[in-house]
């Protein structure tokens, strides 16, 4: 790979702009390709306690995407640090831990636990954190943290004082004005932002009237949301000064270039990995070829969309 692909995400130097979306990736992908070639790795979201997830059915394909209601199934922070994180011992690219919680105090304790782990003589280096604020806030009548600018500012401000590592706040598109939430996160001390998380959607069997998802409403991802994601990235990029990690419908190297034109510094691949697990590796190679042919440095395209 050449230097044309190098980029920065806040405090992190990435060899290329291709990362993986939280919840769509696991270490086992290393059996298919060398995942150290990724710009960075983002783990599945971890919570304070073990979660078994939502009842099934909780996953369904639609005409142009995927609905999921997994419910953040994960082993919990303690078991993750005891048995899961060690899998990434030999990974050379930055490792970003995604985490979430239901109260501000729980978020704080999660970060303290991860920071304490980093202080120990462990073989796995944590490079940064992605804070998933899309979960219900039990202190605010169950509304997601990410829908209220003041709450996002307060949470980010508290977390930013606890770490010197990259602090990414993951933004939800299911808000009135995503730029207000983005600015609140920046003002609170976030060093970068990731967007967008899934849209809200539903699928119903027209013959029986039964929902295809047990809980009804689910997160919608895939090709159909790319125009929404592009619009959000463009708007946020023109509102904040910190870097953006973009996601939403990415399935080709051309999609990556579009998001960079919109203002992103890096791009995450999510749903498209399911039918094609080595897609991130393929996209990195395609981007490298594109840059060599056109003598382009990708960073020079950042935010240069024309009208």
Backbone as a ProteinNet text record, in pm:
[ID]
protein_1_A
[PRIMARY]
XXXXXXXXXXXXXXXXXXXXXXXXXXXXXXXXXXXXXXXXXXXXXXXXXXXXXXXXXXXXXXXXXXXXXXXXXXXXXXXXXXXXXXXXXXXXXXXXXXXXXXXXXXXXXXXXXXXXXXXXXXXXXXXXXXXXXXXXXXXXXXXXXXXXXXXXXXXXXXXXXXXXXXXXXXXXXXXXXXXXXXXXXXXXXXXXXXXXXXXXXXXXXXXXXXXXXXXXXXXXXXXXXXXXXXXXXXXXXXXXXXXXXXXXXXXXXXXXXXXXXXXXXXXXXXXXXXXXXXXXXXXXXXXXXXXXXXXXXXXXXXXXXXX
[TERTIARY]
83.9	0	87.9	37.8	116.4	59.3	129.2	90.6	-33.3	-80.9	-200.2	-320.6	-321.3	-438.7	-432.3	-319.5	-306	-403.1	-455.5	-548.5	-535.8	-603.9	-605	-749.3	-771.1	-900.8	-873.8	-882.9	-848.7	-702.7	-677.8	-541.9	-478.7	-555.3	-508.4	-457.3	-343	-289.6	-334.8	-404.2	-453.9	-380.9	-344.4	-277.9	-371.7	-500.5	-601.2	-733	-831.4	-954	-1061.9	-1030.1	-1132.3	-1134.9	-1246.7	-1268.4	-1394.9	-1433.7	-1551.8	-1650	-1778	-1880.9	-1903.7	-1916.9	-1943	-2066.3	-2053.8	-2167	-2172.6	-2083.7	-2085.9	-1957.3	-1871.1	-1736.2	-1693	-1608.9	-1548.7	-1409	-1331.5	-1194	-1187.9	-1292	-1291.6	-1274.1	-1300.2	-1277.1	-1129.1	-1042.5	-899.6	-867.4	-959.8	-940.9	-960.8	-1020.9	-1051	-947.6	-905.5	-799.6	-728.8	-613.9	-536.2	-601.7	-672.7	-748.6	-658.2	-529	-435.1	-421.8	-466.8	-459.9	-567.6	-665.1	-768.5	-708.4	-774.6	-730.4	-742.1	-848.3	-871	-977.8	-985	-1088	-1174.1	-1304.8	-1398.3	-1474.6	-1468.5	-1532.5	-1684.4	-1749.7	-1892.5	-1912.4	-2023.1	-2048.2	-2056.3	-1982.1	-1978.6	-2057.8	-2126.2	-2206.2	-2157.1	-2204	-2156.1	-2179.1	-2296.1	-2330	-2356.8	-2352.3	-2381.8	-2524.3	-2541.6	-2674.2	-2699	-2815.4	-2848.3	-2916	-2950.3	-3011.7	-3162.2	-3221.8	-3368	-3416.8	-3545.8	-3601	-3604	-3598.5	-3606.5	-3752.1	-3778.7	-3685.2	-3639.1	-3510.8	-3453.6	-3367.2	-3376.9	-3301.1	-3382.8	-3396.5	-3471.7	-3419.6	-3404.9	-3366.2	-3487.7	-3463.2	-3568.2	-3526.5	-3606.9	-3574.7	-3440.9	-3399.7	-3277.6	-3195.1	-3200	-3123.4	-3152.9	-3120.3	-3133.1	-3191.2	-3287.7	-3342.2	-3284.9	-3234.3	-3184.3	-3231.6	-3260.1	-3298.6	-3222.4	-3090.7	-3007.1	-3012.7	-3016	-3025.4	-2892.8	-2784.7	-2651	-2608.9	-2637.2	-2591.5	-2439.8	-2390.9	-2246.8	-2217.1	-2091.1	-2058.6	-2045.4	-2052.5	-2029.9	-1882.1	-1853.1	-1717.9	-1616	-1650.7	-1552.5	-1511	-1608.3	-1576.1	-1506.3	-1542	-1476	-1326.6	-1293.2	-1153.4	-1079	-1152.2	-1089.1	-1058.7	-1151.3	-1136.5	-1148.3	-1207.2	-1230.5	-1121.6	-1081	-988.5	-853	-814.2	-683.9	-671.6	-783	-779.3	-707.4	-709.9	-651.2	-504.8	-442.3	-306.3	-207.4	-220.4	-121.8	-169	-280.6	-331.8	-249.6	-209.1	-118.7	-189.8	-313.8	-384.2	-450.8	-490.9	-554.5	-680.9	-696.2	-813.4	-898.7	-1022.3	-1115.9	-1226.2	-1247.1	-1349	-1477.7	-1584.7	-1716.9	-1787.1	-1845.6	-1917.8	-2040.2	-2132.1	-2255.2	-2301.6	-2399.5	-2451.7	-2587.8	-2649.4	-2784.1	-2790.5	-2679.3	-2673.3	-2536	-2524.7	-2396.1	-2292.2	-2332	-2238.1	-2186.9	-2273.7	-2230.7	-2131.9	-2156.6	-2062.6	-1925.7	-1926.9	-1802	-1727.1	-1800.3	-1736.7	-1681.8	-1753.2	-1704.8	-1570.7	-1562.9	-1438.9	-1325.6	-1356.3	-1254	-1200.7	-1290	-1248.3	-1156	-1191	-1108.4	-974.3	-975.6	-852	-762.2	-821.1	-742.4	-679.2	-753.5	-699	-576.9	-586.4	-476.5	-352.6	-370.7	-257.6	-179.1	-243.7	-177.3	-84.5	3.7	99.6	33.8	-61.8	-134	-73.4	-92.4	-35.6	-123	-244.5	-335.4	-343.1	-318.2	-323.9	-457.2	-526.3	-650.3	-611.9	-652.8	-615.9	-720.8	-844	-949.9	-1082.6	-1184.1	-1317.7	-1423.4	-1522.7	-1641.6	-1756.9	-1814	-1920.1	-2055.4	-2125.9	-2255.9	-2364.6	-2417.1	-2517.6	-2659.4	-2678.5	-2810.2	-2895.9	-2840.2	-2916	-3006.3	-3113.4	-3204.8	-3137.2	-3167.6	-3114.9	-3218.5	-3192	-3291.9	-3313.5	-3220.1	-3234.6	-3320.4	-3354.4	-3431.2	-3549.8	-3623.8	-3747.9	-3728.1	-3610.7	-3587.3	-3549.6	-3541.7	-3498.6	-3351.3	-3311.7	-3171.4	-3086.6	-2966.8	-2874.3	-2853.6	-2840.3	-2800.8	-2904.5	-3023.7	-3126.8	-3131	-3054.3	-3058	-2919.2	-2905	-2774.8	-2711.9	-2790	-2737	-2682.9	-2757.1	-2713.1	-2584.3	-2576.3	-2455.7	-2336.3	-2356.8	-2247.9	-2201.7	-2296	-2260.3	-2185.7	-2235.1	-2171.3	-2031	-2019.8	-1889.5	-1790.2	-1836.6	-1750	-1692	-1774.6	-1727.1	-1629.2	-1659.5	-1573.1	-1439.4	-1443.1	-1320.6	-1216.1	-1260.5	-1167.2	-1099.1	-1143.3	-1093.4	-993.8	-972.9	-885	-809	-692.2	-613.9	-622.5	-697	-711.8	-818.3	-824.5	-926.3	-1065.3	-1149.4	-1284.4	-1384.1	-1449.1	-1543.6	-1685.8	-1769.1	-1910.7	-1988.1	-2066.3	-2142.4	-2279.9	-2310.5	-2433.8	-2546.7	-2666.3	-2785.6	-2850.8	-2904	-2976.1	-3120	-3163.5	-3302.6	-3324.3	-3286	-3295.7	-3349.8	-3390	-3442.4	-3333.5	-3215.8	-3105.7	-2974.4	-2917.2	-2794.6	-2677	-2679.8	-2568.2	-2562	-2676	-2677	-2614	-2643.6	-2586.1	-2436.1	-2396.6	-2254.6	-2176.9	-2231.7	-2165	-2155.6	-2258.9	-2257.5	-2146.7	-2129.3	-2023.7	-1886.2	-1870.3	-1743	-1713.7	-1811.7	-1793.3	-1762.4	-1813.4	-1789.6	-1652.6	-1580.3	-1444.8	-1421.9	-1520.6	-1499.9	-1386.8	-1304.9	-1195.7	-1231.1	-1342	-1398.3	-1540.8	-1612.1	-1751.2	-1768.5	-1858.1	-1893.9	-2042.5	-2077.2	-2214.4	-2230.1	-2350.2	-2466	-2490.8	-2552.8	-2605.3	-2729.6	-2791.2	-2903.2	-3024.7	-3101.1	-3231.9	-3330.5	-3449.8	-3552.8	-3645	-3679.4	-3766	-3846.6	-3927.4	-4017	-4047.5	-4080.9	-4119.1	-4236.1	-4340.2	-4462.2	-4498.2	-4539.2	-4587	-4725.9	-4738.9	-4867.2	-4977.9	-4941.1	-5042.7	-5100.7	-5017.4	-5062.3	-5073.8	-5007.7	-5004.9	-4907.9	-4824.6	-4729.1	-4597.4	-4544.6	-4415.5	-4306	-4215.4	-4102.2	-3998	-4006.3	-3917.8	-4001.7	-3957.4	-4036.9	-4072.6	-3976.2	-4000.6	-4059.1	-4084.2	-4147.9	-4049.5	-4012.8	-3920.6	-3776.7	-3699	-3562.3	-3471	-3341.5	-3245	-3229.9	-3237.7	-3232	-3097	-3030.8	-2899.8	-2895	-2785.5	-2770.5	-2772.3	-2771.8	-2758.2	-2859.2	-2981	-3086.7	-3060.2	-2977.6	-2958.7	-2839.4	-2767.5	-2647.4	-2676.5	-2780.2	-2805.9	-2832.9	-2901.1	-2926.2	-2794.7	-2711.2	-2582.5	-2492.8	-2488	-2407.5	-2452.3	-2583.8	-2637.4	-2601.1	-2607.9	-2573.2	-2424.9	-2340.5	-2195.9	-2162.8	-2221.2	-2195.5	-2237.6	-2355.3	-2405.7	-2319	-2282.2	-2201.9	-2060.9	-2004.3	-1869.4	-1861.7	-1972.5	-1975.6	-2013	-2031.6	-2069.4	-1957.8	-1877.3	-1773.6	-1635.4	-1532.9	-1394.9	-1325.6	-1383.6	-1321.1	-1351.7	-1267.9	-1284.5	-1408.4	-1452.3	-1571.6	-1538	-1591.9	-1589.8	-1729.6	-1740.1	-1871.9	-1909.9	-2039.6	-2090.9	-2236.9	-2281.5	-2420.6	-2430.4	-2443.7	-2463.1	-2337.3	-2221.5	-2095.7	-2076.9	-2057.2	-2035.9	-1929.8	-1878.2	-1773.9	-1673.6	-1559.3	-1459.9	-1513	-1605	-1664	-1747	-1813.3	-1889.4	-1795.1	-1679.4	-1580.7	-1539.8	-1512.5	-1470.1	-1580.6	-1705.6	-1817.8	-1822.5	-1805	-1809.7	-1692.8	-1578.1	-1464.6	-1492.6	-1548.5	-1589.4	-1687.1	-1773.8	-1873.4	-1811.8	-1689	-1622.3	-1569.1	-1580.3	-1532.9	-1381.6	-1320.7	-1178.3	-1155.7	-1255.9	-1249.7	-1392.4	-1402.5	-1533.8	-1540.5	-1654.7	-1673.4	-1768.6	-1734.4	-1818.2	-1893.7	-2023.3	-2105.4	-2180	-2305.9	-2394.8	-2339.6	-2269.6	-2220.2	-2119.3	-2063.8	-1968.8	-2036	-2164.5	-2229.3	-2227.2	-2267.4	-2258.5	-2118.3	-2031.7	-1897.2	-1797.1	-1756.8	-1674	-1540.5	-1483.5	-1354.2	-1369	-1489.3	-1514.4	-1422.3	-1397.8	-1307.5	-1169.7	-1117.6	-987.2	-992.6	-1099.6	-1117.7	-1126	-1199.1	-1214.9	-1081.6	-1002.6	-871	-785.7	-785.6	-707.9	-759.1	-890.3	-947.5	-913.3	-916.1	-879.6	-732.6	-649.6	-507.1	-483.7	-553.4	-541.1	-592.2	-704.3	-761.4	-661.8	-600.3	-506.4	-381.7	-336.3	-218.5	-246.5	-361.7	-396.4	-411.9	-481.6	-512.5	-417.1	-314.6	-216.9	-286.5	-387.2	-468.4	-424.4	-417.3	-410.5	-552	-608.2	-749	-780.8	-687.7	-714.8	-736.6	-681.4	-699.2	-841.4	-915.8	-1054.8	-1151.9	-1101.4	-1188.8	-1265.9	-1399.3	-1485.5	-1490.3	-1442.6	-1432.9	-1550.5	-1665	-1782.1	-1813.6	-1852.5	-1880	-2028.3	-2073.3	-2214.9	-2228.9
-119.7	0	125.4	230.6	353.5	458.3	570.4	675.6	752.7	727.4	796.2	770.8	657.8	618.3	661.6	711.2	746.4	857.5	847.1	947.8	957.8	1054	1070.5	1073.3	1010.1	1016.8	1068.4	1199.6	1259.6	1235.5	1162.1	1135.1	1014.8	945.2	820.9	839.6	778.3	771.8	639.2	645.9	525.9	505.9	382.7	353.3	364.2	354.3	372.9	409.6	458.9	508.7	403.5	276.3	171.4	105.2	118.8	53.2	-31.9	-90.1	-176.6	-124.9	-131.7	-79.1	-172.3	-113.4	-190.2	-278.4	-402.9	-494.4	-577.5	-548.5	-622.7	-700.8	-704	-756.7	-834	-935.7	-1008.1	-1053.5	-1096.4	-1137.8	-1252.1	-1333.7	-1450.5	-1413.9	-1287.5	-1245.1	-1259.9	-1268.5	-1283.4	-1415	-1510	-1636.3	-1618.6	-1507.1	-1482.8	-1389.8	-1287.2	-1196.8	-1139	-1079.2	-1021.4	-891.1	-895	-777.6	-664.9	-691.9	-584.4	-484.3	-522.3	-432.9	-324.9	-340.1	-238.4	-109.7	2.1	128	124.2	61.5	42.9	-64.4	-119.1	-217.2	-160.6	-170.6	-127.9	-250.3	-277.9	-397.1	-382	-494	-490.6	-414.6	-343.6	-263	-349.9	-308.5	-376.9	-295.7	-364	-298.8	-341.7	-273.3	-307.6	-453.6	-504.6	-642.6	-721.1	-851.2	-938.4	-914.4	-912.9	-900.4	-1019	-1081	-1194.1	-1146.3	-1018.8	-963	-978.5	-930.8	-935.1	-1072.1	-1100.4	-1228.3	-1235.3	-1356.2	-1377	-1384.7	-1356.4	-1315.2	-1170.8	-1148.9	-1016.7	-968.7	-1038.7	-1001.5	-1037.8	-942.2	-971.7	-885.7	-946.7	-872.8	-802.4	-685.6	-612.4	-595.9	-521.8	-504.8	-437.9	-349.6	-273	-254.3	-351.7	-336.5	-446	-418.8	-516.3	-450.7	-517.8	-474.2	-563.4	-501.1	-582.3	-527.7	-619.1	-586.1	-678.4	-683.1	-775.1	-743.1	-615.8	-578.6	-578.8	-545.9	-535.5	-662.2	-777.6	-901.4	-898.2	-919.7	-917.6	-979.3	-1015.4	-1084.5	-994.1	-862.4	-770	-734.8	-620	-565.5	-657.1	-719.8	-801.7	-924.6	-996.8	-1115.2	-1076.6	-961.8	-915.3	-895.5	-832.1	-806.3	-931.9	-1029.4	-1152.8	-1247.9	-1255.9	-1362.8	-1320.3	-1204.4	-1166.6	-1076.9	-976.6	-877	-937.4	-1045.3	-1106.3	-1158.6	-1182.1	-1230.1	-1130.9	-1003.4	-899.1	-872	-964.4	-944.5	-911.5	-975.9	-958.7	-864.3	-796.9	-704.1	-575.5	-529.7	-414.8	-281.3	-283.1	-156.9	-111.8	15.8	64.6	-15.2	-42.9	-113.5	-15.3	0.7	94	13	35.7	-36.6	43.7	-18	44.4	4.5	102.1	67.7	156.2	106.1	179.3	146.9	222.8	203.1	271.5	261.2	314.3	438	470.9	592.4	656.5	783.1	851	787.5	751.4	687	554.6	480.3	354.3	379.2	481.9	517.3	550.3	627.7	667.6	545.5	455.1	336	246.6	238.9	160.4	214	345.3	405.2	387.9	403.8	384.3	240.7	144.6	4.1	-20.1	37.1	21.8	93.4	209.9	282.7	207.6	148.8	71.1	-49.8	-111.3	-223.9	-178	-60.5	-8.5	20	50.9	82.6	-42.1	-157.5	-282.9	-324.2	-415.5	-460.9	-567.1	-522	-613.9	-614.1	-725.3	-737.9	-672.7	-633.6	-569.2	-419.7	-338.1	-193.9	-139.4	-67.2	1.1	139.8	169.8	298	406.2	364.9	464	399.9	484.9	439.6	498.7	418.3	468.7	458.2	572.7	577.1	573.6	463.4	443.4	505.5	620	692.1	667.7	558.5	529.6	443.9	404.3	318.8	401	340.2	413.3	466.2	588.9	654	640	551.9	525.4	646	741.4	861.5	967.4	942.2	1040.1	973.9	894.6	830.8	740.7	678.6	581.1	638.3	770.9	830	800.6	782.6	756.6	877.8	852.9	961.4	1054.5	995.1	1071.1	1163.6	1172.2	1259.4	1396.2	1413.9	1539.3	1601.6	1721.1	1785.7	1810.2	1853.6	1882.3	1756.1	1645.7	1519.1	1471.7	1484.3	1444.5	1527.6	1657.9	1744.2	1701.2	1682.2	1645.5	1512.7	1414.4	1283.3	1292.2	1356.9	1368.3	1444.7	1550.8	1631.6	1550.5	1467	1383.6	1277.9	1215.8	1110	1165.3	1282.2	1338.4	1371.7	1389.2	1420.3	1295.1	1176.9	1051.5	980.7	1030.9	960.3	1056.1	1012.2	1083.6	1012.2	902.3	826.1	889.4	839.3	888.2	863.1	966.9	957.1	991	887.7	901.2	890.3	985.6	977	934.5	827.9	774.1	838.8	904.3	981.7	902	924.4	864.1	959.5	909	994.7	1019.8	949	956	1071.3	1190.9	1312.1	1425	1534.1	1648.2	1716.1	1737.5	1804.9	1742.1	1658.9	1586.6	1680.7	1798	1891.5	1948.6	1966.1	2015.4	1913.3	1786.4	1680.3	1672.3	1684.7	1679.5	1792.2	1912.6	2028.4	2011.3	1955.2	1931.9	1833.9	1729.3	1631.6	1696.1	1777.9	1847.9	1941.7	2018.4	2111.7	2037.8	1914.7	1836.4	1772	1773.6	1719.7	1597.4	1559.4	1448	1484.5	1386.2	1412.5	1368.7	1295	1264.4	1214.9	1200.3	1154.6	1041.5	947.7	846.1	859.1	846.1	862	804.5	743.5	743.5	602.3	597.2	470.9	438	326.1	281.8	374.5	378.6	442.7	348.2	396.7	310.6	260.5	132.2	75.3	-42.6	-98.1	-207.5	-292.1	-418.3	-507.9	-595	-603.3	-676.6	-775.4	-893.9	-994	-953	-919	-867.4	-971.9	-1101.3	-1206.2	-1232.9	-1216.5	-1249.8	-1127.8	-1017.9	-899.2	-909.5	-1013.1	-1034.1	-962.4	-894.8	-828.8	-931.4	-901.1	-990.7	-979.7	-873.6	-854.5	-863.1	-944.9	-969.9	-841.2	-748.2	-624.1	-513.7	-542.3	-444.6	-350.6	-243.8	-145.3	-196.3	-175.2	-225	-123.2	-150.9	-64.1	-102.1	-3.5	-28.1	15.4	-74.5	-45.4	-100.7	-71	-122.9	-14.1	-51.7	43.6	156.8	130.1	231.4	353.3	339.1	453.7	541	502.5	580	727.6	761.6	904.2	982.1	918.2	982.7	1002.5	899	907.5	1014	1018.4	1119.5	1260.3	1279.7	1410.8	1449.2	1353.2	1379.9	1412.9	1337.6	1361.5	1499.9	1535	1666.4	1778.3	1766	1869.8	1881.1	1767	1768.6	1820.1	1780.4	1824.4	1975.9	2038.7	2183.7	2254.1	2173.8	2229.5	2216	2110.3	2084.5	2083.9	2089.7	2089.9	1955.6	1869.9	1740.4	1641.9	1538.8	1444.1	1356.2	1302.4	1218.3	1079.2	978.8	841.3	813.3	797	784.7	639.7	612.3	479.1	489.9	389.6	388.3	352.8	223.6	180.2	166.1	159.5	148	4.8	-10.2	-144.3	-147.7	-30.5	-25.4	84.1	82	187.2	322.3	322.1	447	512.3	429	482.4	552.1	490.8	550.3	688.2	697.5	824.8	929.4	888.7	982.3	1039.2	953.4	1000.6	1093.3	1067.3	1156.9	1292.6	1293.1	1418.8	1494.8	1421.3	1484.4	1540.5	1497.4	1552.6	1451.5	1322.2	1219.3	1201.5	1161.6	1128.6	978.1	900.3	754.8	703	578	520.2	378.2	341.9	207.9	126.7	0.6	-91.9	-179.7	-193	-269.1	-383.3	-362.1	-466	-539	-467.2	-526.7	-638.7	-646.1	-754.1	-890.1	-891.6	-1019.8	-1115.2	-1070.8	-1162.4	-1170.8	-1076.7	-1070.7	-1033	-1130	-1100.9	-1033.3	-1056.6	-995.5	-862	-804.7	-679.6	-565.9	-545.9	-436.9	-448	-570.1	-592.6	-558.4	-600.3	-569.5	-418.5	-349.2	-204	-131.9	-176.1	-116	-130.2	-249.2	-270.9	-183.9	-171.4	-89.4	58.6	103.9	243.3	267.9	171.6	184.8	195.5	111.3	113.8	246.1	293.7	421.6	535.1	538.3	646	640.3	520.6	506.7	549.3	509.5	542.9	693.4	756.4	898.9	989.7	927.3	1003.1	1092	1032.2	1104.2	1072.2	1171	1150.8	1171	1068.6	1074.6	1194.8	1232.1	1344.5	1475.5	1484.6	1606.5	1619	1508.5	1509.8	1543	1542.4	1556	1689.8	1676.6	1794.6	1874.5	1818.5	1895.4	1870.3	1828.6	1811.1	1944.2	1937.7	2058.9	2069.5	2192.9	2218.6	2303.5
0	0	0	-64.4	-69	26.2	35.5	129.5	85.4	-35	-83.2	6.9	76.5	154.6	300.5	343.9	486.2	524.5	646.7	695.7	847	904.8	1049.8	1099.1	1211.6	1278.4	1418.7	1434.1	1561.9	1595.2	1703.2	1749.2	1680.9	1599	1539.8	1398	1369.2	1233.7	1173.2	1059.7	993.7	861.3	831.9	705.1	586.4	613	508.6	576.4	501.6	563.7	587.3	567.1	574	710.6	780.8	909.1	899.6	1012.1	1015.4	1119.8	1088.3	1177.7	1296.1	1412.2	1533.4	1516.2	1562	1556.2	1430.1	1334.1	1207.6	1185.2	1286.7	1267.5	1390.9	1369.6	1480.8	1439.8	1537.7	1510.7	1409.4	1403.6	1315.7	1168.2	1134.2	995.8	959.4	1059	1034.5	965.1	968.8	898	747.3	707.5	566.7	503.3	579.1	532.6	654.7	631.3	740.4	785	897.6	940.4	990.3	1007	1041.3	928	807.7	692.7	697.5	786	800.8	857.8	828.6	887.6	1038.6	1087.5	1230.8	1247.3	1367	1400.4	1512.5	1495.6	1599.7	1647.2	1775.6	1829.9	1836.2	1859.5	1889.9	2019.8	2031.3	2150.6	2276.6	2377.7	2506.9	2608.8	2699.2	2802.5	2941.9	3047.8	3182.6	3220.2	3186.5	3218.7	3090.6	3102.5	2989.2	2939.3	2807.3	2747.5	2655	2669.6	2582.6	2454.3	2450.8	2330.5	2327.6	2220.8	2206	2159.4	2181.9	2135.8	1983.5	1932.2	1787.5	1742.7	1615.6	1510.2	1530.6	1504.9	1528	1411.3	1299.6	1181	1057.3	966.3	843.7	729.1	612.3	493.2	434.3	376.6	306.5	160.9	84.1	-57	-79.7	11.2	-12.9	113.4	202.6	324.8	425	549.1	655.6	779.9	841.3	969.3	1078.8	1186.3	1296.1	1429.7	1519	1655.4	1749.5	1730.5	1808.1	1956.9	1990.3	2131.2	2203.8	2131.3	2191.3	2266	2210.4	2272.2	2286.2	2409.7	2433.7	2570.5	2596.1	2721.5	2842.9	2823.5	2934.5	2944.3	3006.2	3006.2	3073.1	3184.9	3257.2	3177.6	3123.5	3043.6	2913.8	2857.9	2735.9	2761.2	2873	2903.9	2949.2	3000.8	3046.7	2930.7	2833.8	2734.3	2588.6	2560.2	2420.6	2363.1	2438.1	2383	2348	2416.8	2392	2248.7	2183.6	2045.6	1953.7	1992.7	1908	1943	2013.8	2063.1	1951.9	1837.2	1730.1	1619.5	1641.7	1541.1	1543.1	1426	1417.3	1396.2	1348.9	1328.8	1459.6	1469.1	1591.7	1628.4	1756.8	1809	1887.9	1844.3	1907.3	1975.2	2102.1	2177.8	2178.5	2131.1	2133.9	2263.3	2331.9	2454.5	2473.3	2554.5	2582.7	2723.7	2771.3	2906.6	2917.4	3034	3053.6	3141.7	3207.1	3288.7	3267.2	3300.1	3287	3378.7	3499.5	3591.4	3534.9	3467.8	3407.3	3293.1	3212.2	3106.1	3166.2	3272.3	3338.2	3391.1	3455.4	3510.7	3400.4	3288.3	3174.4	3126.7	3110.1	3061.4	3163	3289.9	3393.1	3390.5	3371.9	3365.6	3246.5	3132.3	3012.2	3028	3088.5	3112.1	3210.6	3312.6	3408.8	3340.6	3251.5	3174.4	3094.8	3035.6	2953.8	3036.9	3165.4	3252.6	3292.4	3283	3317.7	3203.6	3231.3	3130	3042.4	2962.1	2874.7	2735.4	2665.3	2531.1	2425.3	2463.3	2369.2	2399.8	2299.9	2318.7	2269.5	2356.1	2317.1	2265.1	2142.3	2080.8	2101.5	2123.6	2139.5	2171.3	2183.2	2221	2128.1	2097.2	2029.3	2128.1	2163.5	2263.4	2192.7	2210.5	2146.3	2233	2189.6	2269.2	2218.5	2145.1	2089.5	2180.6	2294.2	2386	2477.4	2529.7	2617.6	2742.7	2776.9	2896.4	3007.8	3102.8	3206	3297.2	3293.2	3375.4	3305.5	3180.6	3103.7	3035.6	3114.4	3069.4	2948.5	2939.7	2834.3	2699.7	2686.4	2560	2538.4	2413.6	2383.9	2421.8	2475.1	2509.8	2392.2	2273.8	2156.4	2097.7	2154.6	2096.4	2163.8	2270	2345.3	2350.5	2294.5	2284.8	2421.8	2517.8	2651	2717.1	2702.7	2760.6	2694.7	2561.5	2488.9	2534	2551.2	2598.7	2737.2	2829.7	2966.6	2971.6	2896.5	2895.5	2835.7	2720	2653.6	2739.2	2802.5	2887.4	3002	3062.4	3173.2	3124.1	3010.9	2958.7	2908.9	2846.8	2788.8	2895.2	3017.9	3126.8	3182.4	3135.4	3191.2	3101.3	2979	2886.1	2795.6	2753.7	2653.4	2518	2515.7	2391.2	2301.1	2179.2	2085.9	2143.1	2142.5	2197.4	2087.1	2036.3	1925.2	1979.9	1948.4	1984.9	1861	1874.2	1760.5	1756.1	1645.7	1633	1567.7	1617.1	1560	1461.1	1348.6	1254.8	1299.1	1403.6	1447.1	1544.9	1498	1579.2	1492.6	1557.3	1482.8	1401.4	1462.6	1394.1	1438.6	1354.8	1390.4	1409.6	1346	1360.6	1502.1	1566.7	1704.3	1799.2	1777.2	1860.5	1835	1709.3	1673.5	1741.1	1736.4	1797.5	1949.1	2009	2153.7	2190.2	2109.5	2135.4	2119.5	2015.2	1995	2112.3	2152.1	2263.4	2393.9	2403.7	2524.6	2529.9	2417.6	2419.2	2332.9	2251.6	2158.1	2062.4	2026.2	1932.2	1790.9	1775.8	1644.7	1663.9	1553.7	1556.3	1456	1485.7	1386.4	1356.2	1228.7	1184.7	1044.5	1019.2	1106.6	1160.8	1276.8	1325.4	1243	1269.3	1186.3	1195.7	1088	1089.8	1157.8	1186	1243.7	1133.8	1138.7	1035.7	1086.6	996.6	1034	911	932.5	823.1	868.6	784.8	820.4	709.8	747.2	651.1	604.7	476.9	426	429.9	432.9	433	571.4	674.4	809.7	901	860.7	946.6	1061	1061.1	1169.2	1137.7	1237.3	1221	1200.1	1106.6	1084.5	1195.1	1274.1	1389.4	1516.3	1611.6	1732	1805.9	1816.3	1889.2	1801.9	1675.2	1587	1521.3	1589.6	1534.7	1545.8	1439.4	1436.5	1368.9	1372.5	1306.9	1160.8	1072.8	929.1	873.8	800.7	742.5	600.8	532.1	397.2	291.5	162.8	52.1	51.3	96.9	88.4	175.8	278.5	368.8	329.3	224.3	188.7	159.3	82.2	59	187.6	283.1	412.7	486.7	486.2	555.1	492.7	360.3	292.1	330.9	332.9	370.3	512.2	602.9	743.4	757.5	689.3	696.9	642.6	530.1	471.3	566.6	625.1	714.7	839.8	897.8	1019.7	990.5	876.6	840.3	828.6	794.6	781.8	912.2	1017.1	1146.7	1250.3	1238.6	1338.7	1274.2	1359	1310.8	1332.1	1415.2	1441.9	1329.1	1311.4	1200.6	1215.1	1101.2	1097	1044	1110.9	1062.8	1009.3	877.5	813.4	791.2	795.4	766.3	724.9	650.8	606.3	458.7	430	292.3	210.1	273.6	199.5	149.3	18.6	-36.6	-146.4	-188.9	-291.1	-256.7	-324.8	-303.1	-348.5	-444.7	-491.8	-380.9	-299.9	-186	-87.7	-63.3	27.4	-23.3	-152.5	-211.1	-198.1	-217.1	-202.3	-60.9	38.5	177.4	208.8	150.1	169.9	105.7	-13.3	-76.4	13.6	84.6	171.7	299.1	331.3	449.2	548.6	518.9	611.8	602.6	712.6	714.6	702.8	743.6	734.2	717.4	674.4	643.9	698.5	756.4	811.2	723.4	704.5	628.1	725.8	705.7	798.7	734.6	701.7	651.8	529.7	443	318.7	343.2	466.4	496.7	509.4	542.8	570.8	451.9	331.6	217.3	158.1	191.2	133.2	242.8	325.8	443.3	414.1	295.6	264.1	191.6	192.3	121.9	166.5	296.4	335.3	270.1	265.2	202	53.1	-12.2	-154.6	-177.3	-90.7	-106.2	-85.1	10.9	32.5	-93.8	-152.5	-274.8	-388.9	-400.8	-507.6	-488.6	-364.2	-336.3	-370.4	-335.9	-365.3	-516	-591.5	-737.5	-793.9	-740.6	-784.7	-764.5	-647.2	-615.9	-703.5	-732	-815.7	-960	-1011.9	-1150.3	-1167.7	-1071.8	-1087.3	-1008.6	-946.9	-868.8	-765.9	-698.1	-600.1	-458.1	-373.2	-230.1	-177.5	-114.1	-74.9	12.8	100	189.4	112.9	-5.4	-84.4	-138.5	-134.5	-179.8	-66.2	55.7	173.7	169.9	175.5	180.7	52.4	-58.6	-183.7	-279	-224.8	-310.6	-379.9	-506.2	-583.6	-617.4	-637.1	-665.5	-792.1
[MASK]
+++++++++++++++++++++++++++++++++++++++++++++++++++++++++++++++++++++++++++++++++++++++++++++++++++++++++++++++++++++++++++++++++++++++++++++++++++++++++++++++++++++++++++++++++++++++++++++++++++++++++++++++++++++++++++++++++++++++++++++++++++++++++++++++++++++++++++++++++++++++++++++++++++++++++++++++++++

